[in-house]
Amino acid sequence: MATAPGETEAIATPEPPDEIQAVPVRHWGQWIAAGVVAVLVAALIRSVATNPRFQWGVVGDYLFDSRILNGLVVTLELTVLGMVIGIVLGVIFALMRLSSNWLLTSVSWVYIWFFRGTPLLVQILFFNFIAAVYPTIDLGIPFGPSFVHFNANDVITPFMAGTLALGLNEGAYMSEIVRSGIISVDEGQFDAAKAVGMSRDQTMRRIVLPQAMRVVIPPTGNETISMLKNSSLVFVTGGVNDLLNSVVLIYSVTFQQIPLLIVASIWYLVATTVLSIGQYYLERHYGRGTGRAQAPTLFQQIWRGIGARHAEVPRPENGGEHPEFRGEHRG
């Protein structure tokens, strides 16, 4: 509308909206469930702590016993050696499985089929009694003369038998883990590497395997934890004083089975916890640059939950004209 000379157009000033009273949502069902769980956990802790049959004094006496600690060291040695053998064999047989050569693919498939299809305990016992099949181990030219001869009982000790069984068994699982990591890399990466003149080995070492680690690390961490626990199976050989066998030898004399089994469980939990922490930070390291938020730790989740409970509801500034309340959006 046109205005007369000397008149000014009245500019309507919008009134600020009323202040929004944000009311937090009350999750009553979650609080009730949390209360029930808290009561049950407290009852369980009280029962375990006050039951004299657990013999917590005996647990404290043997927790740092030299025999227990030596057994823990042997368990860690079996775990490390078994995983090293398993990872090396896993990479080799994964590459063989992905090879275009039918013989390499067939050998890899048969290896994976056999060691995944038979129980680990059977494999440990088989290697422990391998001297019954091969009394001597000969090294020389295949189908030709042998130059070095070893007594199988001297070479394949119970510790070596357990290490071989754990490593060969783990190699079958690791080969599938590594293969899944390799095939998860986009095929365009191979084409780009080939276009710039990189060989297949260079492509694997510099491009494919570093990207495949994001897929390989989580299951490898799980396999390491499983290896630590599966190493307890070597006690059936009777010649390896690992953590479990050390506990068995002690309680076979003292007849204090429950407290000594608790000692073994505590040390297994400590070791697996350390491995889990290491796995978490390895995943964070190889997960950088993926655009996905890093998973918080357990303590971070607990701290956030406590902080969210006491956090105040933010109020809009400037009379409620916050961009979110005005319908504006900022990228």
C-alpha positions as CSV (number, residue, x, y, z in Angstrom):
1,M,0.0,0.0,0.0
2,A,1.3,3.5,-0.9
3,T,1.8,5.9,1.9
4,A,1.1,9.7,1.9
5,P,4.1,12.1,1.9
6,G,5.4,12.6,5.4
7,E,4.0,9.4,6.7
8,T,6.1,6.5,7.6
9,E,5.1,2.9,7.1
10,A,4.5,1.2,10.4
11,I,6.8,-1.8,10.7
12,A,5.3,-4.6,12.7
13,T,7.7,-6.1,15.1
14,P,6.9,-9.8,15.8
15,E,6.5,-10.7,19.4
16,P,9.0,-13.2,20.7
17,P,7.5,-16.7,21.2
18,D,6.8,-17.9,24.7
19,E,9.7,-19.7,26.4
20,I,9.6,-23.5,25.7
21,Q,9.3,-25.5,28.8
22,A,11.1,-28.7,27.9
23,V,10.2,-31.6,30.1
24,P,12.6,-34.6,30.1
25,V,11.1,-38.0,29.3
26,R,10.9,-40.3,32.2
27,H,11.8,-43.8,31.4
28,W,10.1,-45.5,34.3
29,G,10.4,-49.0,32.8
30,Q,14.1,-48.7,32.5
31,W,14.5,-47.4,36.1
32,I,12.4,-50.3,37.4
33,A,14.4,-52.8,35.4
34,A,17.6,-51.3,36.6
35,G,16.4,-51.4,40.2
36,V,15.5,-55.1,39.9
37,V,18.9,-55.9,38.3
38,A,20.7,-53.9,41.0
39,V,19.0,-55.9,43.8
40,L,19.7,-59.2,42.1
41,V,23.4,-58.3,41.6
42,A,23.7,-57.1,45.2
43,A,22.2,-60.3,46.5
44,L,24.6,-62.4,44.3
45,I,27.6,-60.5,45.5
46,R,26.6,-60.8,49.1
47,S,26.0,-64.5,48.7
48,V,29.4,-65.1,47.1
49,A,31.2,-62.9,49.6
50,T,29.7,-64.4,52.7
51,N,29.6,-68.1,51.8
52,P,32.4,-69.7,53.8
53,R,32.6,-72.6,51.3
54,F,34.3,-70.4,48.8
55,Q,37.3,-70.2,51.2
56,W,38.4,-66.7,50.1
57,G,41.3,-67.0,52.5
58,V,42.7,-69.9,50.6
59,V,42.2,-68.0,47.3
60,G,44.3,-65.2,48.7
61,D,47.0,-67.6,49.8
62,Y,47.4,-69.2,46.4
63,L,46.7,-66.2,44.1
64,F,50.3,-65.2,43.9
65,D,51.8,-68.7,44.5
66,S,55.0,-69.3,42.5
67,R,53.5,-72.4,40.9
68,I,50.4,-70.5,39.8
69,L,52.4,-67.7,38.4
70,N,54.7,-70.1,36.5
71,G,51.7,-71.8,35.1
72,L,50.3,-68.4,34.0
73,V,53.6,-67.7,32.1
74,V,53.3,-71.1,30.3
75,T,49.7,-70.3,29.4
76,L,50.8,-66.9,27.9
77,E,53.6,-68.6,26.0
78,L,51.2,-71.1,24.5
79,T,48.9,-68.3,23.5
80,V,51.5,-66.1,21.9
81,L,53.2,-69.0,20.0
82,G,49.9,-70.4,18.9
83,M,48.6,-67.1,17.6
84,V,51.9,-66.3,15.8
85,I,51.7,-69.7,14.0
86,G,48.0,-69.2,13.4
87,I,48.4,-65.7,11.9
88,V,51.3,-66.7,9.7
89,L,49.5,-69.8,8.4
90,G,46.3,-67.8,8.1
91,V,47.8,-65.2,5.8
92,I,49.5,-67.9,3.7
93,F,46.5,-70.1,3.2
94,A,44.2,-67.1,2.7
95,L,46.4,-66.0,-0.2
96,M,46.5,-69.6,-1.5
97,R,42.7,-69.8,-1.3
98,L,42.4,-66.6,-3.4
99,S,44.9,-67.8,-5.9
100,S,43.9,-68.6,-9.5
101,N,46.0,-71.8,-9.3
102,W,43.7,-74.7,-8.7
103,L,46.3,-76.8,-6.8
104,L,47.0,-74.0,-4.3
105,T,43.3,-73.4,-3.8
106,S,42.6,-77.1,-3.3
107,V,45.4,-77.6,-0.7
108,S,44.2,-74.5,1.2
109,W,40.6,-75.8,1.2
110,V,41.6,-79.2,2.4
111,Y,43.7,-77.8,5.2
112,I,40.8,-75.5,6.4
113,W,38.3,-78.4,6.1
114,F,40.4,-80.8,8.2
115,F,41.4,-78.5,11.0
116,R,38.1,-76.8,11.4
117,G,36.2,-80.2,11.1
118,T,38.1,-82.0,13.9
119,P,38.0,-81.1,17.6
120,L,41.0,-79.2,19.0
121,L,41.3,-81.7,21.9
122,V,41.6,-84.6,19.4
123,Q,44.3,-82.7,17.6
124,I,46.3,-82.0,20.8
125,L,46.1,-85.7,21.7
126,F,47.1,-86.7,18.2
127,F,50.2,-84.6,18.1
128,N,51.1,-85.7,21.6
129,F,51.1,-89.3,20.4
130,I,52.6,-88.6,17.0
131,A,55.7,-90.7,17.8
132,A,53.6,-93.8,17.5
133,V,53.1,-93.0,13.8
134,Y,56.5,-91.3,13.1
135,P,59.1,-92.5,15.5
136,T,61.8,-90.5,13.8
137,I,61.7,-87.2,12.0
138,D,63.9,-87.0,8.9
139,L,65.0,-83.9,7.1
140,G,66.4,-84.1,3.6
141,I,65.4,-84.1,-0.1
142,P,61.8,-85.1,-0.7
143,F,61.7,-88.6,-2.2
144,G,65.5,-88.7,-1.8
145,P,68.1,-89.2,1.0
146,S,67.6,-87.8,4.5
147,F,70.5,-85.9,6.1
148,V,69.2,-85.2,9.6
149,H,67.3,-87.6,11.9
150,F,65.5,-86.7,15.1
151,N,63.8,-88.8,17.7
152,A,60.1,-87.8,17.6
153,N,59.7,-88.1,21.4
154,D,62.6,-85.7,21.9
155,V,61.3,-83.1,19.4
156,I,57.6,-83.3,19.9
157,T,57.4,-82.7,23.6
158,P,54.0,-82.2,25.2
159,F,54.5,-78.4,25.1
160,M,55.5,-78.6,21.4
161,A,52.5,-80.9,20.7
162,G,50.2,-78.4,22.3
163,T,51.8,-75.5,20.5
164,L,51.5,-77.2,17.1
165,A,47.9,-78.2,17.6
166,L,46.9,-74.7,18.8
167,G,48.7,-73.0,15.9
168,L,47.6,-75.3,13.1
169,N,44.0,-75.2,14.4
170,E,44.1,-71.4,14.7
171,G,45.6,-71.1,11.2
172,A,42.4,-72.6,9.7
173,Y,40.2,-70.0,11.3
174,M,42.6,-67.1,10.7
175,S,42.8,-68.0,7.0
176,E,39.0,-67.4,6.7
177,I,39.3,-64.2,8.7
178,V,42.1,-62.8,6.5
179,R,40.3,-63.9,3.4
180,S,37.1,-62.1,4.4
181,G,39.2,-59.0,5.1
182,I,40.8,-59.1,1.7
183,I,37.6,-59.6,-0.2
184,S,36.0,-56.7,1.7
185,V,38.4,-54.3,-0.1
186,D,36.8,-52.9,-3.2
187,E,38.0,-54.4,-6.5
188,G,38.7,-50.9,-7.8
189,Q,41.6,-50.8,-5.4
190,F,43.2,-53.6,-7.3
191,D,42.5,-52.0,-10.7
192,A,44.0,-48.7,-9.5
193,A,47.1,-50.3,-8.2
194,K,47.5,-52.3,-11.4
195,A,47.1,-49.1,-13.5
196,V,50.0,-47.4,-11.7
197,G,52.2,-50.4,-12.3
198,M,52.2,-52.0,-8.9
199,S,52.8,-55.7,-8.7
200,R,50.4,-58.1,-6.9
201,D,52.7,-58.4,-3.9
202,Q,53.0,-54.6,-3.6
203,T,49.3,-54.2,-4.0
204,M,48.7,-56.7,-1.1
205,R,51.3,-55.2,1.2
206,R,50.7,-51.5,0.6
207,I,47.0,-51.2,-0.3
208,V,44.9,-54.2,0.4
209,L,46.1,-55.6,3.7
210,P,46.2,-52.1,5.5
211,Q,42.5,-51.7,4.5
212,A,41.6,-55.3,5.4
213,M,43.0,-54.8,8.9
214,R,39.8,-52.9,9.8
215,V,37.9,-56.1,9.2
216,V,40.5,-58.5,10.4
217,I,41.4,-57.0,13.8
218,P,38.0,-57.5,15.7
219,P,37.7,-61.3,15.0
220,T,41.5,-61.7,15.5
221,G,41.1,-60.2,19.0
222,N,38.3,-62.7,19.7
223,E,40.5,-65.5,18.4
224,T,43.3,-64.4,20.7
225,I,41.1,-64.5,23.7
226,S,39.7,-67.9,22.6
227,M,43.3,-69.1,22.2
228,L,44.1,-68.1,25.8
229,K,41.2,-70.2,27.1
230,N,41.7,-73.1,24.7
231,S,45.3,-73.4,25.8
232,S,43.9,-75.0,29.0
233,L,43.2,-78.1,26.9
234,V,46.9,-79.0,26.9
235,F,46.5,-80.2,30.5
236,V,45.2,-83.5,29.1
237,T,48.8,-84.3,27.9
238,G,49.9,-84.3,31.5
239,G,53.3,-82.8,30.6
240,V,52.6,-79.1,30.4
241,N,52.3,-77.2,33.6
242,D,50.1,-74.4,32.3
243,L,47.8,-72.4,34.6
244,L,45.0,-75.0,34.8
245,N,47.4,-78.0,35.2
246,S,49.2,-76.2,38.0
247,V,45.9,-75.7,39.8
248,V,44.9,-79.3,39.2
249,L,48.3,-80.5,40.6
250,I,47.8,-78.4,43.7
251,Y,44.2,-79.3,44.6
252,S,44.9,-83.0,43.9
253,V,47.0,-82.8,47.1
254,T,45.1,-80.2,49.2
255,F,41.6,-81.2,48.0
256,Q,40.7,-77.5,47.8
257,Q,39.2,-77.7,44.4
258,I,36.8,-74.7,44.5
259,P,39.2,-72.0,45.8
260,L,41.9,-73.1,43.4
261,L,39.6,-73.1,40.5
262,I,38.6,-69.6,41.5
263,V,42.3,-68.6,41.5
264,A,42.6,-70.0,37.9
265,S,39.4,-68.1,36.9
266,I,40.7,-64.8,38.3
267,W,44.0,-65.0,36.3
268,Y,42.1,-66.0,33.1
269,L,39.9,-63.0,33.6
270,V,42.8,-60.7,34.2
271,A,44.6,-61.9,31.1
272,T,41.5,-61.7,28.9
273,T,40.7,-58.2,30.2
274,V,44.2,-57.0,29.2
275,L,43.7,-58.6,25.8
276,S,40.3,-57.0,25.4
277,I,41.7,-53.5,26.2
278,G,44.5,-54.0,23.6
279,Q,41.9,-55.1,21.1
280,Y,39.8,-52.0,21.7
281,Y,42.7,-49.6,21.0
282,L,43.9,-51.6,18.0
283,E,40.4,-51.3,16.6
284,R,40.4,-47.5,17.2
285,H,43.8,-47.2,15.5
286,Y,42.8,-49.0,12.4
287,G,39.3,-47.5,12.4
288,R,40.6,-44.0,12.0
289,G,39.3,-42.2,8.9
290,T,36.3,-44.4,8.4
291,G,33.8,-41.6,9.4
292,R,32.2,-43.8,12.0
293,A,32.2,-42.7,15.6
294,Q,34.5,-44.6,17.9
295,A,32.7,-46.9,20.3
296,P,33.0,-45.6,23.9
297,T,34.6,-47.8,26.6
298,L,32.6,-49.3,29.4
299,F,33.8,-46.6,31.8
300,Q,32.9,-43.9,29.3
301,Q,29.4,-45.3,29.0
302,I,29.0,-45.4,32.8
303,W,30.3,-41.8,33.1
304,R,28.0,-40.5,30.4
305,G,25.0,-42.3,32.0
306,I,25.8,-40.6,35.3
307,G,26.4,-37.2,33.7
308,A,23.2,-37.5,31.7
309,R,21.2,-38.1,34.8
310,H,22.3,-34.8,36.4
311,A,22.5,-32.7,33.3
312,E,20.1,-29.7,33.1
313,V,17.8,-29.2,30.2
314,P,19.2,-26.3,28.1
315,R,17.1,-23.2,27.8
316,P,16.9,-21.2,24.6
317,E,18.6,-17.8,24.6
318,N,17.3,-14.4,23.3
319,G,13.7,-15.0,24.3
320,G,13.5,-18.4,22.8
321,E,14.7,-17.4,19.4
322,H,17.2,-20.3,19.1
323,P,17.7,-21.5,15.5
324,E,16.3,-24.9,16.4
325,F,13.1,-23.3,17.8
326,R,12.7,-20.9,14.8
327,G,12.9,-23.8,12.4
328,E,16.2,-22.7,10.9
329,H,18.8,-25.2,10.1
330,R,22.5,-24.8,10.0
331,G,24.7,-27.2,8.1
